[in-house]
Amino acid sequence: MRYTFKTLAMMALSLSCSALFAQETPKEEDFFRINKVRVPEGPILEVGGLVTMPNGDLGISTRRGDVWIVENPTSTKPYFRKFATGLHEILGIAQKNGAIYVAQRGELTKLVDKNMDGKADVYETVYAWPISGHYHEYSFGPKIAADGTFLVTANVAFGDEEWWRGESKVPMRGWAMNITEDGKMTPYAAGFRSPAGIGMIDNQFYYTENQGDWVGSGGLWKVNKGDFMGHPASLKWSDRPDSPVKLQSDFFYANIDERRIKNEQGRYIKPENRVNETFKTLFDMKKVFPELRLPSVWLPYGILGISSSEPVKIPENTFGPFAGQILAGDQGMSIISRIFLETVKGEEQGAAFLFRKGFRSGVLRLAWGTDGSLFVGETNRGWGSAGDANEGLERLVYNNKVPFEMKAVRSMPDGFEVEFTKPVDRKSAEDLASYAAESFIYKYHPVYGSPPVNVETLKITGVKVSADGMKARLIIPNLRQYYIHTLTLDGVRDKEGFYSLVHPVAYYTLNQIADGDKLPMSEVSTKNSESGPKASSTPVKPSAKPKASTGTKPEAKSATNTTRAKVSTTLASSKAPTYKEVEGLLTKNTCLACHNPTKRQIGPPFLEIAKRKYSPEKIYNLIHNPQPQNWPGYSTEMPPMPQVTKADALKIAAWINSLDK
C-alpha cells in the first residue's frame, strides 16, 4: 500500500498526539512524599499531641500517657527521650516559656524539668474539670491563645439506655474552656460534640468536628467566645452565671424535635434517617438561635473524611503554591484535606479539596518541622481507620515541584472563579463539557450524621478563561446560599503536559454570594463538545429528586426509582461491574468511608462480605437494615442507609460478589 507524504505526516502527528494523551497524570506521591519517622524499639506512639519546640525538637504526647521529646526529628536517626509518664490519655500538647502543658482526661497539667536532666520532675495541676468516668469523655488541647491563656475542649459522653445520644453528664462536657496560667477557668463556647481537632490559626480559635448526632458531616468552624456550635447536650450548663452562652435547653428543644421516642415496651428507639420527611438545616435554625455558628467550610462525609482532626496553616515558603492555606487531618480515612478560605460580606467560607491520602493509620495531629516538612501523628485504637498500622509518626515532604491543581475557588455574583497552580490548556478549559456542578446540604437532626439532601445538578452556562490561563470563571445560575457547591473539572488540562488535575473536585461552602458585576454572555465561551447533557462525575450524587432551595421542604422520592426497580433484575444478573465502574457509587454512598476492598477498616473489607455469599437482594436489604450481630468483631455499628437506591445497591452487590470468584 502506498502512502503520500501528507498521509504519513498525519499518521505521525496522530501517533504523537496519542502518546501525549496517553501520558499518565502525576499523582499526589509525585509531589508530596510520606516518610516514616524511624522509631526505636519500645515506644508505642498512639499520638495524641504534637508540638515543635523552639530548638526544633518534637514534643509528642500519647494516648498511653507518655510524653516524648524527639531530638533531630527530621534526620534519619532521630533520638527519642521519655520526658514524662503515668498520665491519663494525653490528647494534646503545647509548650510555653520552657514548660510543657498537656490535657489529660480531667485536667490541664504543667510539666517542668527543674534539674535539667531531660525529664519532667514537676507535674503541676493547672486546672481540673469533672469527669463521670464515661469512656467518651476525651479532652483535647491545650492551644495557646493570643493573650497567653489556654483553650481546652471536652467531649460529651453518651446515654446509658440511649447509648447513641450525646450527654453532658458533668459540667463543661461539650464546652471549650479558657484557662489562665494561675488556674482560673472561664467557659468559652458551648455546643461541641467530639472536638478532636482544635487549632489556633492567626490567633483565631478554630476546630473541626466529627460527624455524629446533631452533626451532619465534619467541617471547619471558627469559634468566638459565646458561640454555640450546635450540639445541645452542653446547654445543660448554660445557666451558670459565668456562661457566655445564654441559649437554654428548654428553648432549644421547644424549637427542634430531639426524637426521644419509646416503643411499646417502654424502651427508647434509636433515631435513624428518614428518607421522606420535613427537615431542618443549620441555617434554618440559626434564624431561631442567633448564637449558632455555621461552619466556615464543610468537609463532606465519606469523601473528605469521617473523623476530622487538627487544622494547621501552611507557613509561608512551604508546600509551594498552597502557602497560607489550611490543612486538616482525618482520623478515620487517614487523609489530609486542604482548605482555601475567603471572607465574603463579613462571613468566612471557602473550598475544600483532597490533599494527600495513604497514611499508615488515623491522622490525628499535625505539626510543622523546622525544615518545612509536616509531622503527622497517628492512632486508631478504638477508632477504626484506614491503613495497616495502629499508630505511627510520619512526615509529609514536598519536593518543590508544582502540581497541576485548583489553587483556590472564589465566590462570584454569578458563579465561581477557579484559580489554578499552572496555566490551563485553553481549548479544554473553554469547553463546558470539561465541567460539572451540583449543590447539596445536610440535615440538622439528632440522628447520627446525615446523607446529602436537596441535591441539585447545576447547569454551567458559560466560562471565561483569563489571558494568562491561570483562572477560569464559571457562570452557574441557581446558586444556593449556605449550600455546599461541588465543582468537578474532569476535562480541564494543563497547558504544558496536557495532564488532568491531580484532584479535580472542589467543595465550596457558600455562606454568602459575592457582590459585583456579572459577566456578560458576550465575553464567555458557551462551547460544549458533548451533544447531550453532561452527566456529573461528582462523587456526591442525588439520593432523591432535586428539590427547591429551601432546606425545610420534605425529601421527595426520585422520579426514576420505578424505572430503576424494573431494571434491578437485569443489573443483578448481568456481568459484574469493575471497581472503576462502581467507585463513584461507593464514594457517593459513603461506602468507602468505612470499607476497603481487601483490608479491614471501620467495617469489614468487601472481600470478607463476598465470602458470606449473600445474594444481591440480601445485600440491598442489609444496606437498608444492617445486622451488626453478623460482624461481632467490629465496635462501630453500621447505620441504616435507606437513601441508597436499589439500583445502586444491586450494582454494588454484583461487584462485591465478584471479588470471591
DALIN-V925830 format. One record per backbone hydrogen bond with DSSP energy under -1.0 kcal/mol. CO is the residue of the C=O (numbers start at 1). NH is the residue of the N-H. If there is no record, write none. Layout:
# DALIN-V925830
co: (CO/CO)
nh: (NH/NH)
This chain:
# DALIN-V925830
co: (4/5/6/7/8/9/10/11/12/13/14/15/16/17/18/27/28/28/31/33/35/44/45/45/46/49/51/53/57/58/59/60/61/61/62/62/65/66/67/67/68/69/70/71/72/79/81/83/84/88/92/94/96/99/100/101/102/103/106/107/108/108/109/110/111/112/112/122/124/127/134/136/138/140/141/143/145/149/150/151/152/153/154/157/161/162/162/165/167/170/172/174/175/176/176/177/178/179/180/184/186/188/189/190/191/193/194/197/199/201/204/205/206/207/208/212/212/215/216/218/219/220/220/221/224/227/228/232/233/234/235/237/240/248/249/250/252/259/261/263/267/277/280/281/282/285/289/291/297/300/300/305/307/310/312/314/315/319/320/322/325/326/327/328/329/330/332/334/335/336/336/337/338/339/340/342/344/347/349/350/351/352/353/356/360/362/364/365/367/369/373/374/375/376/377/377/378/378/380/390/392/393/394/395/396/397/404/405/408/410/412/414/415/416/417/418/419/419/423/425/426/428/431/432/434/436/437/438/439/440/441/445/447/453/456/462/463/464/466/469/470/471/472/473/474/475/480/483/484/485/486/487/488/493/494/499/504/506/507/508/509/510/520/521/525/527/558/560/561/562/563/567/568/569/570/578/579/582/583/584/585/586/586/587/591/591/594/596/597/603/605/606/607/609/610/615/616/617/618/619/620/621/623/627/628/631/641/645/646/647/648/649/650/651/652/653/656/658)
nh: (8/9/10/11/12/13/14/15/16/17/18/19/20/21/22/30/31/32/399/397/395/46/47/392/63/61/59/56/53/70/51/68/48/49/65/90/87/62/83/84/60/81/58/79/75/71/69/120/67/105/103/101/99/96/111/94/109/91/129/104/126/127/102/124/100/121/122/112/110/108/137/138/155/153/103/151/148/145/179/143/177/140/174/167/163/159/165/159/157/173/175/192/154/188/189/152/186/150/183/180/178/226/176/229/231/156/196/208/206/204/201/223/199/221/197/215/449/212/450/299/209/296/297/207/227/190/293/235/236/237/238/240/243/252/253/254/255/261/269/266/263/555/444/285/286/289/292/228/220/303/304/302/331/329/327/324/318/322/323/325/314/339/312/337/309/363/386/359/330/355/356/328/353/326/351/349/347/344/342/509/340/507/338/336/389/379/310/377/375/372/369/396/367/394/364/365/47/392/383/380/378/37/376/35/374/33/502/421/419/417/415/476/412/474/410/472/407/408/495/429/430/431/434/435/491/488/458/486/456/484/453/214/449/441/439/475/525/473/469/424/420/466/418/464/416/461/483/510/440/508/438/506/436/425/498/494/489/487/352/485/511/482/523/524/463/432/561/564/565/566/567/571/572/573/574/582/583/586/587/588/589/591/592/590/594/595/603/606/607/601/609/610/611/612/613/619/620/621/622/623/624/625/641/630/631/634/644/649/650/651/652/653/654/655/656/657/659/661)
